[in-house]
């Protein structure tokens, strides 16, 4: 589900979240 991950990453980046991005990176 790379498309879903990209959507989540875009949302997090738009909200300027840092910790969630690291969490997603660890999950992948």
KOLGU-4560 file (N, C-alpha, C; in nm, 3 decimals, padded with zeros to 5 digits):
<recs>
<n_xx: 00.085 n_yy: -00.121 n_zz: 00.000 ca_xx: 00.000 ca_yy: 00.000 ca_zz: 00.000 c_xx: 00.088 c_yy: 00.125 c_zz: 00.000 mol: A seq: 1 type: UNK>
<n_xx: 00.171 n_yy: 00.135 n_zz: -00.101 ca_xx: 00.263 ca_yy: 00.250 ca_zz: -00.107 c_xx: 00.184 c_yy: 00.378 c_zz: -00.129 mol: A seq: 2 type: UNK>
<n_xx: 00.080 n_yy: 00.370 n_zz: -00.212 ca_xx: -00.002 ca_yy: 00.490 ca_zz: -00.238 c_xx: -00.060 c_yy: 00.543 c_zz: -00.108 mol: A seq: 3 type: UNK>
<n_xx: -00.111 n_yy: 00.453 n_zz: -00.023 ca_xx: -00.170 ca_yy: 00.495 ca_zz: 00.104 c_xx: -00.064 c_yy: 00.562 c_zz: 00.190 mol: A seq: 4 type: UNK>
<n_xx: 00.055 n_yy: 00.502 n_zz: 00.195 ca_xx: 00.164 ca_yy: 00.561 ca_zz: 00.275 c_xx: 00.197 c_yy: 00.699 c_zz: 00.223 mol: A seq: 5 type: UNK>
<n_xx: 00.204 n_yy: 00.714 n_zz: 00.092 ca_xx: 00.237 ca_yy: 00.845 ca_zz: 00.034 c_xx: 00.131 c_yy: 00.947 c_zz: 00.073 mol: A seq: 6 type: UNK>
<n_xx: 00.004 n_yy: 00.906 n_zz: 00.072 ca_xx: -00.104 ca_yy: 00.999 ca_zz: 00.110 c_xx: -00.086 c_yy: 01.042 c_zz: 00.255 mol: A seq: 7 type: UNK>
<n_xx: -00.058 n_yy: 00.947 n_zz: 00.342 ca_xx: -00.039 ca_yy: 00.979 ca_zz: 00.484 c_xx: 00.081 c_yy: 01.071 c_zz: 00.501 mol: A seq: 8 type: UNK>
<n_xx: 00.190 n_yy: 01.040 n_zz: 00.431 ca_xx: 00.311 ca_yy: 01.123 ca_zz: 00.441 c_xx: 00.280 c_yy: 01.265 c_zz: 00.394 mol: A seq: 9 type: UNK>
<n_xx: 00.205 n_yy: 01.279 n_zz: 00.284 ca_xx: 00.171 ca_yy: 01.412 ca_zz: 00.235 c_xx: 00.090 c_yy: 01.487 c_zz: 00.340 mol: A seq: 10 type: UNK>
<n_xx: -00.005 n_yy: 01.418 n_zz: 00.403 ca_xx: -00.087 ca_yy: 01.483 ca_zz: 00.507 c_xx: 00.001 c_yy: 01.527 c_zz: 00.623 mol: A seq: 11 type: UNK>
<n_xx: 00.090 n_yy: 01.438 n_zz: 00.666 ca_xx: 00.178 ca_yy: 01.471 ca_zz: 00.779 c_xx: 00.268 c_yy: 01.587 c_zz: 00.742 mol: A seq: 12 type: UNK>
<n_xx: 00.321 n_yy: 01.587 n_zz: 00.620 ca_xx: 00.411 ca_yy: 01.695 ca_zz: 00.578 c_xx: 00.334 c_yy: 01.827 c_zz: 00.572 mol: A seq: 13 type: UNK>
<n_xx: 00.210 n_yy: 01.822 n_zz: 00.525 ca_xx: 00.130 ca_yy: 01.944 ca_zz: 00.516 c_xx: 00.105 c_yy: 01.999 c_zz: 00.657 mol: A seq: 14 type: UNK>
<n_xx: 00.089 n_yy: 01.909 n_zz: 00.754 ca_xx: 00.067 ca_yy: 01.952 ca_zz: 00.892 c_xx: 00.199 c_yy: 01.981 c_zz: 00.963 mol: A seq: 15 type: UNK>
<n_xx: 00.309 n_yy: 01.957 n_zz: 00.893 ca_xx: 00.442 ca_yy: 01.984 ca_zz: 00.949 c_xx: 00.466 c_yy: 01.899 c_zz: 01.073 mol: A seq: 16 type: UNK>
<n_xx: 00.430 n_yy: 01.768 n_zz: 01.063 ca_xx: 00.455 ca_yy: 01.676 ca_zz: 01.174 c_xx: 00.592 c_yy: 01.610 c_zz: 01.156 mol: A seq: 17 type: UNK>
<n_xx: 00.666 n_yy: 01.597 n_zz: 01.263 ca_xx: 00.799 ca_yy: 01.536 ca_zz: 01.256 c_xx: 00.800 c_yy: 01.396 c_zz: 01.313 mol: A seq: 18 type: UNK>
<n_xx: 00.744 n_yy: 01.379 n_zz: 01.432 ca_xx: 00.746 ca_yy: 01.248 ca_zz: 01.498 c_xx: 00.671 c_yy: 01.142 c_zz: 01.417 mol: A seq: 19 type: UNK>
<n_xx: 00.548 n_yy: 01.171 n_zz: 01.370 ca_xx: 00.476 ca_yy: 01.071 ca_zz: 01.291 c_xx: 00.555 c_yy: 01.027 c_zz: 01.168 mol: A seq: 20 type: UNK>
<n_xx: 00.627 n_yy: 01.120 n_zz: 01.105 ca_xx: 00.707 ca_yy: 01.083 ca_zz: 00.988 c_xx: 00.812 c_yy: 00.982 c_zz: 01.028 mol: A seq: 21 type: UNK>
<n_xx: 00.880 n_yy: 01.005 n_zz: 01.140 ca_xx: 00.982 ca_yy: 00.910 ca_zz: 01.186 c_xx: 00.917 c_yy: 00.775 c_zz: 01.216 mol: A seq: 22 type: UNK>
<n_xx: 00.797 n_yy: 00.778 n_zz: 01.275 ca_xx: 00.726 ca_yy: 00.654 ca_zz: 01.308 c_xx: 00.696 c_yy: 00.575 c_zz: 01.180 mol: A seq: 23 type: UNK>
<n_xx: 00.652 n_yy: 00.645 n_zz: 01.075 ca_xx: 00.623 ca_yy: 00.578 ca_zz: 00.948 c_xx: 00.752 c_yy: 00.522 c_zz: 00.889 mol: A seq: 24 type: UNK>
<n_xx: 00.861 n_yy: 00.599 n_zz: 00.897 ca_xx: 00.989 ca_yy: 00.551 ca_zz: 00.844 c_xx: 01.031 c_yy: 00.424 c_zz: 00.915 mol: A seq: 25 type: UNK>
<n_xx: 01.009 n_yy: 00.416 n_zz: 01.045 ca_xx: 01.045 ca_yy: 00.296 ca_zz: 01.121 c_xx: 00.958 c_yy: 00.179 c_zz: 01.079 mol: A seq: 26 type: UNK>
<n_xx: 00.829 n_yy: 00.205 n_zz: 01.053 ca_xx: 00.738 ca_yy: 00.097 ca_zz: 01.014 c_xx: 00.776 c_yy: 00.043 c_zz: 00.876 mol: A seq: 27 type: UNK>
<n_xx: 00.820 n_yy: 00.129 n_zz: 00.787 ca_xx: 00.861 ca_yy: 00.084 ca_zz: 00.655 c_xx: 01.001 c_yy: 00.033 c_zz: 00.669 mol: A seq: 28 type: UNK>
</recs>
